[in-house]
């Protein structure tokens, strides 16, 4: 790792340091996320890989997790918070794209609207990250993920023409 003192020597200001770290997070994660999204696997597998990548990255980089939850940005420039919001919007867009492609590739649709499903999945992941920070990095964001993911994705997708149980059979 790099010491905090070394980071402060490298960057002209704390805000620039945070911008550089956010850029590093984006570059690191979105290069891999783009590959996962383009894979030939099922939508379920691709979404699992995307979310697991984020959780694993945060598990290995607690300081970066503090940035992604906004915890490290208290009292900082609003521009930095906007960068984090853009990160999650981009992640949301990638997941929605996987869901749209599942309609063509797998003849499946989300069991609820793509927006609602993506929001639910990201809320689960963001909650894990917040718990990790709140526990002072003792509760890994990966804790129980291997058994919780199958539960989360049990109703992720359904074939077209199947009633969703909520009185709506329209494509998402």
Buried (B, 14 or more C-beta within 10 A) or exposed (E): EEEEEEBEEEBEEBBEBBBEBBEEBBEBBBEBBEEBBEEEEBBBBBBBBBBBBBBBBBBEBBBBBBBBBBEBBEEBBEEBEEBBEEBEEEBBEBBBBBBBBBBEEEEBBBBBBBEEBBBEBBEBBBEBBBBBBEEEBEBBBBBEBEEEBEEBBEEBBBEEEEEBEEEEEEEB
